[in-house]
Amino acid sequence: MPKLQNKPTQVFLFTSLLLTVIGYFFVYSAGSYWGAVHYEDSLPFFWKQAMYGCLGMLCAWVIMKFPFIHTRRFWVGAYIVSILLLFAVYIPGLGVVRNGSQSWIQLAGFSLQPAEFVKISVMGFLSCILANATSKKLKSFLVPMLVCLVPAGIIMVQPDFGSAFLLIVGSFSLLFIAGLPIRFFISIGVLGIVGLIGLIVSAPYRLQRIYAFLDPWQDPLNSGFQGIQSLLAIGPSGLFGHGFGQSRQKFLYLPEPQNDFIFSIIVEEMGFLGAIVLIGLFLLFLYTGYRLAINAPTKVGFYAIAGLQSMIGFQIFLNIGVVIGLFPVTGVTLPFISYGGSSLLSTWLIVGLILRFSKD
């Protein structure tokens, strides 16, 4: 990585690296038995995670040297390419379906989830638009809202509710920072609740998730199974947990524990104190990121860093909330920690962008 001078930048980068290493350890621990049973190898998830992590760090390093990151032309191009990738998932032989969602591209053994990168391009494009906005009137925000809602609608159709929700929340947090009137958010909040209810009612699997969230024991072997097993991992962990590698729920009780519910395994093995340490690292990551936003030398940089940090912060909050039973299951990963190439790669792209925007 290029030489980093100020302390918030160094802490931000160090925290990102430390969270990634922690993710490596727990992807190995959580996925070892699942890999042994399904792939006859206890390390497949670890090696893939390590590869994508190194690739992400390399991309972050390249971005930090990229000279056009502040230009609107660059982000318009990135936005268009990311939208095309969203449609590429429907190309036969290229797009693949996973867990009922056609939101993946697979080529030469590598898989990619375009929605992860659309979120970044939208935030970058919005930052350029808002930095040059000359009015705080509602009509001046119509184009930024369309920039967000068009890809969110495409993602929702795939369907990938979690990614679409994060994209909308991240974008609207950026509009809030840019000074959109409060009355607009009140109106949008009411419309959003109505729309959310409509989406839930229109899709039986989403309605089933709500039922499972309200009372997982009503269907403990089907819709409520994952939530129950997560709580069974967390509940008996105590202050110090069972010890690293000693999870019981990873033995095919908690489905694919290395993915969205990896926080359950961390708490089960490291206990309440381990959870507090991990959450503390996330808070340090967010705090230093917002410090970089405040001190960003350009308006575009301020908006971009603040928006990207807000999106990641809400993703962390949502994932942990789902795992401990505060929210219905959404399929959102825990940044830096959960197994997933697209998730880890996009998170490190965000780290690279934040470090670049904080420089000049």
N, C-alpha and C positions, 0 to 999 in steps of 0.2 A: 504494500500500500504506500502511496505517497506520504511524505512527512507531514504530520499533523501537529500544528503548533499549540492551539488553545486547549485548555483542560476539558471543557464540555465535549469537544470533538473526540478527544482521546478516550474519555469515559464512555461516550456513546458507542464508539467502535469496539472498545474492550468488552462492553456489556453484550453487544451483538455477537462477538466471537464466543464469549462464555456461554451464552444461551444456546448457541449452535452446538457447542461441545456437549453441554448437558443433554441436548436433544439426541445427539449420537448415542450417548450412554443408554438413555431410556428407550430409544427405538430398538437398540439391541436387546435390552432386558425384556421389554414388552412384546417384541415380535419374535423372540428366539424360538419359543415352543410352536407358535403358529407357523413359522417358517419350516421348522423341522417336520411338522405334520403334513403341510401342504406342498412343500418344495424339497423335502429331504435335506434341508440345509438350515442351520440356525442363524446364518448371517446374511441372507439375501437382502433384507430390509436395511441392515446396517450399511452394507457396501453401497447400495443405491443412494441412501441418504448421504453418505460421505462423498460420493461422486457429485451429486447435485449441489451439495454445500460448497465444495471446491469450485465447481463451475459458477455458482452464484457469486462467490468472493472474487473470482476472476472477472466476471461481468461488472461487479461493483468497482473494481480497480480501473477497468476500461472507461466506465462512465465518468469516474472522477477526472479523467483526462480529456473527456469529450468536450469540444469547444462550443457546440451549438445547442447546449441543453436549455438555454434561456430563450431561445427563439420560438416564435409562434409557428413558423414554417415546420420546424422539427416535430412539434407536438401535433400539428394537423396531420402530418404524414404518419406518425405513430398511431394516432386515433383511427385513421382510415384503415391502416394495416390490421389493427386489432379487431375492427368491425368485420373485415373480410375473414379473419381467422374464426370469428364466431360463426360465420356461415359455412366455413370449411368443415365443421363437424358433421355436416349433412352429406358430404361427398362420400359415395360408396367406396369402401376400401381404405378410406382415410379416417373418417369419424368412427368412433366406437361408443357403445352404450355401457355405462357402469352404474350399478345400483339404480337402474331405471331412468338414468339421466343421460341424454346424448349430448355431452358437453366436453368430450375428449377427442384429441387427435392422436393417432398412433402411426409412427413412421420409423422403419428400420429398428424396431425394438424399443424406441423411445416414445413416451407418451407425454402429452402436454394438454393443459386445461386453459384454453384461451381466456376464459373469464378472469383468471388471476392477473393477466397482463392488460386486459381492458380496463380494470380498476386503476391501474397506474397511468395509462394513457389519458383516461378521462380526467384524473386529478391534475395531470400536467397541462392539458389543454384548457381546463377551467381556470387554472392559475394564470395562464397567459391572458385569457379573456378578462378576468376580474382585475388583473393588474393595470389594464389599460381602460377600464370602465371609467366614464366621466360623470355618471349619474347614479344615485342610489334609488331611483324610482323603480317600481316593480317591473315596468315594461322593458327596462334595460337588462333584466335578469332572465328574460324569456329564452334567449339563445343558450345561456349556460344551463338552464333547466332541461332544454331539449338535448343538449350534449350528454347529459346524464341519463335522461329517461329513455332515450332510444336504445342504447346498448342494454340498459337494465331490462327493458321489455323483451329484447331478444334472448337474454339469459334466462328470463323467467319462463319463456316458452320451451326451453330445452328439456325438462325444467331444472333450474338450479336456484331455488329460493334463497338459500344462504348467501351466495355470491351477489345476487341481485340486491338483496337487503343491505349488505355491506356497502355496495356501490352507492346506493341511494343515501344511506346514512352518512358516508364519507363526503359525498358531494354536497349534501345539504348542510353539513357542518361547515364546509368551506363557504357556502353562501351566507351562513350566519356570521362567520368571521368577517366576510366582506361587507356586512352591514345591511343585509336585506331586512326590511321592516318586520318586527315581531308578529304583527297581525297576519302576515303571510304564513308564518310557521304554524300559527294557531289554525288557520284555515286548512293548510296542507295536512296538519296533524289529524283533523277531523276527517278529511277526505281519505287520508292514508288508513285510518282505522276502518272506515267503511270498505275501502278497497281490499284491505287485508282480510276482513271477514268474508268478503266475496270470494277471494282466492282460496281461502280455507274450505269454505262450503263447496266450492266447485270441484275440488280434488279430494276424493275419499281418503287418500293416504295422508293428506295434511290434517284432515279432520280426525283421523285415527291417532295422529301424533298428539293432538290437543287432548283427546280422551286419555291417552297414555300418560300425558303430563299431569293431568288433574288427578288421575287414580291409576297408577301403573299396575297395581295389584288386581285390577279388574281383568286384565289380560296378561298375566305374568310370563307366559311362555311365547308371546308373540309381540304385540306392539309395546308392551311395557317391559319387555325382557332386558333391553340394553340399559334403560334407566335404573332398574332394580339392581342389576349386576354392578353398575357403577357405584351405587350407594353401598352395596355389600363390600366393595373394595375399600371405600373410604371409611365407613363406619368403624370397623375394628382396628384401624391402623394406629390409633393412639397418638402419643406425642412423638415417638421416634420411628414408628412403622415397623415392618417385619425385616427390614434390611434390603440392601440392593440385590436384585435378582431373585428375591424371595416372594414375589407376588403369587397369590393363589388364583386370582381371577383371570390371569393370562392363560391358564390352562384350558382354553376354549370355553370358559364361562362368559367372559366379556368378549363379544365378537370383534375381531380385528383390533385388539387393544393398542396397537402401535399408531393408530390413526387418530380420529377425532377425540377419543376418550383416553388418550395417553395420560392426561392429568390424573385420572383415577389411579393408574398404576403408580405414578410418582408419589401420590399421597399414601397409597397402600404400602409402598416400600420405604418411603422416607418420613412418613408421618406428618403431623401438623407442622412441625418445625421446618421440614423440607418444603412443604407447600408455602409457608411464610417466606422462606428464602427465595423461592422461585418467583413469587408474586413481587417481592421486594426488588428483584432484578428487573422485572418487567416495568415496575414503577420508575426505577432509575433510568431505564432505556427511554421511557416516555418523557420523563422530566428533562433529561439532557437534550432530547430531540426538540422539545418545545423551546428550550433555551437557545438552540441553534436557530429556530424559526425567528425568535424575537431579535436576534443579532444578525439575521441574514442581511447581506449588503444590498439586495434588490427586492422590489415589491413582489416580483414573480417568485423569488426564492422563499419569501415569507409565506405566501399563500400555499406554495407547493409543499413545503415542509410541514406547515400546520395541518393541511388537509391530509397528507399521507400519514402523519402521526395520529391524527384523530381516527382515521380508518383502522389502523393497526390497533389502537387502544380499544376501540369498540369491539374488534374481532377477539382480542384477548378476553375482554369482559364477557362477551357472548359465549365463547367456548367454555370458559370456567363455569359460567352460570348454568349452561346446559348440563355439564358433568355433575354438578352438585344438586341439580334438580330445580333450579330457579326458573329455567325456561324450557320450552319444548325442544326436542331434538331438531337441529337445523343443518347438520352436516358441515359445520365450519371448523377449520383446523386451528390448532394453537400455534401461532407464529414461532418460527425457529425450532419448535419442539416436535410437533406431529410429523409422522412419516408422510412424505409426499414431495416428489420432485418439483412440480409446478409451484407448490406453496413455498418451499424453501428458496427456490430460485427467484421467485417474485419478491419475497421478503428481502433478499440480499440486493436485488435491483433497487428496492426502495431505500435501503441503507446507502447504496452508492449515490443515488440521486440526492438524498438529504445531505450527505457529505459534500457533494459537488455544489449544490445550491448554497451551502453555508460558506463556501469559499469566495465566490464572486458572482 
